[in-house]
Amino acid sequence: MITGIIKNQIDQIWDIFWESAGITNPMTVLEQMTYLFFIKMLDDAQRQRESLDSQLDLPHASDDTFAYGTWHNPETNEDVPVNNLRWHVFKHMEPETMYRTVQRDVFPYIKTLNRGEDSAYSRFMGNANFLIASPRALVKIVDGIDTLEMNDRDTMGDVYEYILGKMAASGKNGQFRTPRHIIRMMVELMRPTLNDTICDPAMGSAGFIVETAKYIKDHYSADLMKKQYDEHFRNTMLHGFDTDQTMLRIGAMNLMLHDINNPDVAFRDSLSTDNTDCDRYTLILANPPFAGNLDYEAVSKSLLAIAKTKKTELLFLSLFIRSLAIGGRCASIVPDGVLTGGSNAHKTIRKAIVDDNRLEAVISMPSGVFQPYSGVSTAILIFTKTGAGGTDKVWFYNMNADGYSLDQKRTEIAENDIPDIITRFHALSGETNRKRTDQSFFVPVEEIREHGYELAFNTYKETVRKIVEYEAPEVLISRAAALSARISSGIQSLHELIHNN
């Protein structure tokens, strides 16, 4: 957890972007802040290596990010001392000199680091643009960032989560960020292991990958000391794709700040023919885009073969089925329309999940979960790819509260169903005798088929109607007459009082 002091520091840096730098788009603020984080982290990491080399009386590495000597800037056709491009050097320059150095030299230089050798983040720096408009604003921002201890990855991971939260709270670009506690719940439900190969095909800010990595570190710290598991965790376990270069940079920085430096993060339209993933992953965690429509020509034919549709929320479910290995599991957020939609495509994809694979759970969430930027009602589908059916009964849960108010403010409250959901999901044998009037219960697959494969909680719940007995009409009329008489008597008394005076 970050302290109130660090939050205040971040708030002040954020305000400088708005007030002094003239940048009011939250996404742009986050992007520019991310660039500067990266520049400082590169220098901090090299300074640590240099300090260790000095202690061991070793020569400095010639392949360091900021190798000694000069760098030829192709944009200005000038040779620049590489040492001047380092954070701890340019932060002491005069404002005008610092601004010119960062804008003209540092940014073009870090764009050359996209060989993939430094981090996943550096691979997406090619089209980075420096947008801070004045030396005065840059000095303030650099001073603010310089106060952050960026070598503590746990703290910096929390710092970045806080910044992402500010972006969501602004009401802009929030579609890229699933609430952290919902992601954490989904990871806890799926319990990833060191044997998993995990993917989010619409990764956004990489929240699912980050939380999965944190879960692995927390639960398998001893096993990660073994080479085979450590190499898998760092290089081949985690995969994420997106079609937005800005979000890829933001997501890759989020991963780097959580000490995940070499995940398979790439620019890819997961629904297109460019994505050939098939029978590959053992776990998919995702919150794919809702309410999008694509032309058939832009979509992989193998996805259309599962369900012919232009709707992205249905196409992503087809993608999950195709991409999972047999026995692979999926937990995905879907809009309520997926659960009840009456089109052929809606019914086909639900039928494929229920009849051709094993649907395990449907967790309905209240509509305020994605406030302040969306009031859409959603649910979590959990299923396993079998390719041969296996659904015998499905567990339904109706989440009423997630620990936060369901209005625009989303303030923390005591009511929270998430711990109960996790506990019950991992002890489903105890759910067998639950009634349809309860908050969770099983529904046999035959009943789901009878209802056209509808998957809404309300379709199967039992509503208890209380018998309310009212008084006889004669009694109510008599009472109304008595009341009317009292009112008339009161009015008469007022008339007499006025005339007597």
N, C-alpha and C positions, 0 to 999 in steps of 0.2 A: 504493500500500500504506500502511495506517495503521501507526504505530509502536506499540511495546509500551506506551509512556506513554499514548497515546490509548486503547488497549484497556483499560488499567487504569482510566482515567477513566470509560469507559462501564461497566465492571464495577462500579465504585463507585456510579454512579448507579442501575444495575439493582438492586444490593443495598439501596439506600435504599428503593426501592419495596417490596421484599420485607420489610425489617426495620422501617422507620420508618413507611411509608405503609400497611402491611398489605395490599398488593396482590400476590397470589401467582400470579394467572393471567397467563402470559407475554403473551397477546394484549392484555390490559388494560394491562399495563406498557408495551408497545410503543405502544399507542394513546395513552395519556396522555403519553408521552415525545414522540410525534409532534405532539400539540397544542402543547406548549411549544416544540418546534423551530419550528413555524410562526409562533408569536407572536414569537419572537426574530428570525426571518428577516424578517418584515414590518418590524419596527423597524430592523433593520440596513440593509435596503434603503433605507428612507426617510432614514436618517441619512446614507447615502452620497449620495443625491440632494441633501439639504440642504447638505452640505459642498460639493458641486460648485456649487450655486446661489450659495452665499456667495462662493466663489472668483471666480465670474463676475459677482458683484454683481447677481444676478437675484432676483426675489421668489419666495418658496416657493409651490409649486403648491397650488392650493385643493382639488384632487381627490386629495390624498395619502390613504393609508390612515388615517393619524392626522391628519386635518385639524385646524387650530387652532380652538379654541372649545370648545363643550360638546356632549355627546351625551345625548339623553334616553333613559334606560333604561326600556323599557316594563314590565320585570318588577318594578322597584322604584318606578316613577313618579318618578324623580329625575333631575336634570340632573347629568352627570358631566363633569369636565374631561377632554377626550380625551387630553391630554398625560399624565395619570396612568395611562393604559392601555398606555403604551409600556414595553417591557422595560427599557430603560436607566434609566427613572424608578422603576418599582415594585420593581426589584431592590434598591433602597436603602431601602425602607420597613421599618419595624418588622415583625416576623413576623406579628402579628395583623392589622396594617393591610394588609400585602401579601396575606395569605391572603384577607381580605375583598374586596380589590380584584380579585384574579384570579378568585375564585369568583363574586362577585356582579356584576362589571362587565366584566372582560376577556373572559370566555367568552361572555356574551350578545352582546358587541360583535362578536367575530369571526364569530359566526353570521350577522351581517348582511352579511358580505362575500361571500355566495354568488351574486353576480351573474355570476360567471364572468369578471370583468374582471381579477382579480388573478392567478389561477392555476387549473389544473384542480382542485387540492386544495381551494380555497376553496368550490367548488361542492358539496362533500360535508360541509360543516361544520354543516348544519342541525340534526342530532340529536346533536351532540357533547355529552358529559357530563363534567363535572369531578369526578373521583373520589378525588383525594388528600385524605386524611382529617384532616390536622393541619397547622397553620402550621409547626411544627418540620420536618416532612418536606418541605414545599414549599420552605422556605428552603434546605435541603440540596440538593434537586434543582435549584433555580434556580442555586445557586452552582456546582454541577457542570456544568450545561449552559453556563453563562456562560464557562467556561474553554475551550470548544470554539470554534475559529475557523471559523465557519459561512459566511464569505464565500468560502472555498476550496471550490468545488463538487466538485472531484475528491476531496478529502479527505473531505468530508461524505458523498459518495456511498459511499465505502468504509466510513465509519462506519456508515451505515445498513445496508449489506450485512452488516456484523459483527453489528449488532443483530438483523437477520433471522435470521442464523445462530444466535444465542443462542436465539431463539424456537424454531427447528427442533430444536436440541440438547436443549431442555427436554422434547421428546417430546409437546408439545401444539400443536395447530394447525399442525403441520408439513406437513399436506397442502396448505397454500397455497404452499409454497415448493419449487420444483424446485431440486436442487443447482446452484449457479452454474456449476460446470465442465461440467455436462451441457448447460445452456443455451448456454454459450459454444461448445461443440462443435457444437451444432445450428446456431447462427448461422454458424459457420465453414463448415459443410457447405453451407449455402444461399447464402452470399455475397450478402446483400442489396445493392441498388444504389439510387442516387438516383431511379431511375425507378419504384421499387416503391411500392405501397400495401399496408401491412402490418397484420395484425390478429392479436390473441389474444382469442378469444371467451370465454375463462375465465381472465382475466388474473391473479387473485390479487394478489400483491405486485408485479406488473408486471415480473418478471424478464426475460421474453423481449423486451419493448419496450425496457427499459433497455439490454440487451446489444446489441440491434439498433441502437439509436441510437449507442452507443459504437462499434460497428463502422463505421457510416456516417461518424462524425466522424474516426475513425482513417484510413479509406481514401479519403475524399473531401473532405478539409479545404480544398483549393484550390477545388473546385467549389462548396462551400458559401458561398464569398464572393460567388457570383453570386446575384442577387436571386431569380430563378425557383426555384432549387434550395433556397435558404435558406427561402423562404416555404413551399414544399412540405414540407420537413423539419419545420418548426416547427408547421405548421397542418393539413396534410392527409395526411401520410405514415403516422402512427402512430395505431392504433385499439385500444382495449381495453375489454372489458365484463366485468361481474361482477354477481352478485345479492346481494352482501354489502356493505353500506354501510361497515362497518369496514375491509374489505379494499380498497375503493375509496379510502378516505382514505389507508391505508397505501401502496397502490400509487401514488397520485398524489403523495404526499410523496416516495417513492422516485424518481419521475420528476423532480420539482422539484429534488431534491438533486443530480440528474445534469444539471441545467440544461436540462430539457425541460419548459417551462412551459405549453404549449398543445396537448397531444395530445387526440385525441378519446377521452376516457375517460368512460364513462357507466354508469349503473345499467341493466342489461338482462338479462333471461332469454334467453340466446341461442337456446334451443331452442323458445321459445314463438312464438306467432303475432305477437307484438310485434316480432320481429326479421324484417325483410323483405329483409335483405341477399341479393343474388343477382348472380352474375357481377360482383362488385365488386373483390375484392382480388387482388393479384398474388402475395402471399406470406402464408401463415398458419403461425405457429409456436405450438405449444400443448402443454399437458399437461392435458387436460380431466379432469373428475372420473371416477373409476372406481366401478364397483359400485353405481351409483345406479339407481333404477327410477322412472319417471314414468307417470302415467295417460295414455292415448292422448289424452284431451280436453285435456291441458295442453301437447301437443306440436304444433308446426306441421305441418299436413297435407302440405306439400311435402317434409318430411323423412321422414314415414311412407311417402310414395310411393316413396322410394328403398329403404328397408328398414323394414318394419313391425315395430317393436320398442319395448319400454319401457326398454331398457338405455341409460344415458347414454353409455357408451363407444362404442356403435354409432351413436347418434343424432348425436353430435358429428362422427363421420366423415361422415355424411350431410350435416351442416351445412357441413363444409369443402368437400365437392364442390359444394354449391349456391352457397356464398359466393364461391368462386374464379372469377375471369374465365378465359376460355379461354386456356391457356398459363400460368395461375397455378400456383404450386408450394406444396406443403404438407410440413412436417416435424412429425409429432405423435408424442408418447409414447402408447403403448397397452399395456394389460395383456396378458399372454400368451394369455389366453382369446380375445382378438380374433383371434389368429393361427390358433387350432386349434378354436374352438368349433364344435360340430356342428349347432346349430339352423339353421333356415331363414334367420333374420335374419343370423346370423354369415356363412353362406355367401353370402348375397345381397350384403352390403356388400363382402366380399372380391372377389366376382365383378365388382361395379361398378367397384372400383378397378383390377382387373387387365384386364377386358375392355372397359370403357367409357372408361377413362382410361389413363395410362401409369404403372405402378408401377415405380419405379427401384431402391429399396433397402429392405432389412429388416435393421436392426442390432439384434441381440439383446443385452440387457444383463443382467448378473448380478443376482440377487435382492437383494443387499445394497446396491444403489445408493441406495435410499430409506430406509435405516436412518438414525436410530434409531426412526423412527415407522412404518415399514412394511417388511415383508419380501417384498412382491409382486414377481414377476418381470415385467419389462417389455421392450418393444422400441420402436424408432423406425421409423415408416413414412415413407418419402419418395416422394411421387408428384406428377405433373403432371396438371392437368385438361385433357383434350383433347376430351371429349365424343364421341370417335370411336375409342377404343382407342389402340393404339400400343405396348403392352407386348410386347416380343419375348423379353427375358430379364431376370431380376431378380438384383441383386447382394445376396448374403447375407454378413453378417459376424457372428462370434460374439465379443463383447467378454468377455474373462475378467477384466480388471482396469481400473479407472478412475482409478488413482493413489491410492486410499484403501482401507484395510482394509474388508472387507465385514461387519464385526461392528457391534455397537452403538456402539463408540467412533469408528469412521471416522477413524482416524489416517492420516496421509500415509505412503505407501509408494513404493518405486521403480517397481514394476510398473504400467504405464499403457499401454493400447491406444489411447487417444484420438488421439495424434499419428499413429499408423499408420492409423487409420480415416479421418482427414481427408485424409492424403496419398493413400491408395488410392482414396478416393471421387472425388477430383479428377483421377485418372489411371486411369480404369476400362478404358481400352484395354489396360493392362498386366495386367489381371485375367483375360483371356480363357483363358489356359492353366493357370489355377490348378486344383488337384485337389480333389475332394470331401473329402480328408483334411486340407486346409489350413484356416486360420482364416477364410478368405473365398473365395468362388467365385460363379460365375454359375449360374443354373438357367434353362433354357429355359421359356417360358410353357406349352408343350404339356405338360411334365412337371408343372407346377403345376396345370394343369387336371385331369390324370389323378389327382392326389392330392386332389381335391375343394377346390382353391384353398387348401390349407393353406399357411401362411407361416412355420412354425417352422423354425429352422435345423436342428434335429435330424432333421426329416423328410427332409432331402436330404443330410446329411453321410454320409460313408462311414466306418464304423468298422473300423479295422485290428485284426484279432485275431492276436495273437502265438501261435505254436505253442510250447507248453511241454512239454518231455519230462521225464517222471518216471522214477525208477529202478524196476527190476522189483520186483514184490511180494516175490519170494523174497529179494532183497537187503535190503529194508526189514525183513522178518520176521527175517532172520538178525541184522541190526544190533540190533533190539529185543531178541532173545534174549540177545545178548552183553551188552547194557546191563542186562538183568534179572539176569543171572548176576553181574555186578559189584556190583549193589545187594545181592543176597543174600549175597555174600561179605563185603561191608562190614558188613551187619547181624550176621553170624556173628562177625566180629572184635570187634564192640562187646560182644556177649554174653560172649565169652571174657574180654575186658578187665574187665568188671564182676565176673564170678565169681572171677577170679584176685585181685581186690582185696578 
